[in-house]
Each structure stands twice: as C-alpha cells, then as structure tokens.
Amino acid sequence: MKYSESIKPISYLKTHASKVIRDVAENQRTLIITHNGEAKVVLQDVKVFEKTQESIALLKMLALSGKEIKLGKYNPLQTSLRNAKTKINEFKQEQNEVQS
C-alpha cells in the first residue's frame, strides 16, 4: 500500500463520506485523514483492523513465550503432551458422567 495515495484531508472526508467508507470497506483499504496538514486519524476496514489486532496478539504471545523460555519457565514437550492427554481424558470422563 502506498501511503502517499492514501492520505486525504478531513474536508475530503466530510464531502465524500459515503464514497470513502464504501471504498475503504470494499477494497479493504486504510486511509490517513489529515487536519491542518497533519496526520490525525486512520480510517480502516474493520476486517483489516481485526486481522491487525490478531497479529499483534500473536506477536505478544511469541514475545512472552520467548521471555519464558529464556527464564527457563517451560515444560518439556513430553510433559506438555502428557498433561494435555490427562485433561482430555478428565473432560471425556466428566462428559460421560453428565450423560449417564
């Protein structure tokens, strides 16, 4: 995306709001809106925004995981798999008891 083609003054947004919103939504574009010559807000398609938020969440999880590994706060793979199997079996047993 070329930001130079995605910068519009607030006056343009005021006079072409419906067109701008339709274009942003249909083309999953992001627009930078200026006020008095300065970038002030970003207008973004909600799907693009959600993807961005999901990406940020994943990056935070990776960063935290890396930190935990450096501190030695992790379980070996076999231990994690064994714990997961135990929890799955406990869940299945609870479900069977509820159905009985």
N, C-alpha and C positions, 0 to 999 in steps of 0.2 A: 504494500500500500504506500502510495506517495502522499506524505503529509501535506506537501505543497498544493495538492489538488483537493485536499480535504479540509481546508481552512475557509470558514465563512464568517462574515461579520454578523453580529446579532440582528442588524437591520434586515439582512437577507433571510434569516430565520423567521423574523416577525412577518415578513411579507409572503414567504413561501413555506409556511409551517407544514401544511398538508403534504406538499410535494417532497419536502426534506424528509419528513417522517416515513413516507412511503418508500423513498429511495433508500434510506438507511435500513429499513426493515427488509425490503425485497432483495437488496444486494449485500446484506449483512455488512454494511459499511460503518465506519466510525468517522464522525465529523468533529473538528475542533471549532468551537464558537469563540470569536473574539469580541471584546468590548473595549472601546477606546484603544484599539490597536494591540491589545494584549490578549493572549490566550486565557480564557476564563473557565470554560467548561468543555466536557467531552460528551457528545451525543452518540450513543452506541446502541446497536441492535441488542435486544435482550438475550438472544441466543449466544451472541458473541460474548456478552458480559458474563453469562453463566459459564461458558467454556473457560473464560479467563479466570473466574473465581475458582473453578475446579482445578485448573492448572496451578494456581497459587497454593491451594490446599495441598496438592500432591507434592509440590516443591517444599512446603513447610514440613510435611511428613518425612520426606527424604532428608532434609537438613537435621531434623530431630533424631532420625534413625542413625545418621552418621555420627552425631554427637554421642548418642547412647553407646554405639559400638566403640568409639574412642575411649569412653569411660569404662568399658568392659561390662556394661549392663545389657547383656543379651544371653539367650539360651542357645545351646547347640541345636541344629536342625532336628535331630532325632528326638530331643526332648520336646521341642515345639510340636512335632507331629504326634508324639505320644499324648501330649496334653490335649491336642485338638481331637484325637480319636476318643479319648476319655469323655470329653464334653459332648461329643456327638452321641456316644452310647448312652450317657446320662439323659440327654434330651429325648432320645428314642424311648428309653425306659419310662420316662415321665409321660410321654405321649401314649404309650401302651396302657399305663395305669389310668389315664384320663378316659380312654376309650373303653375300659373294662367296667 
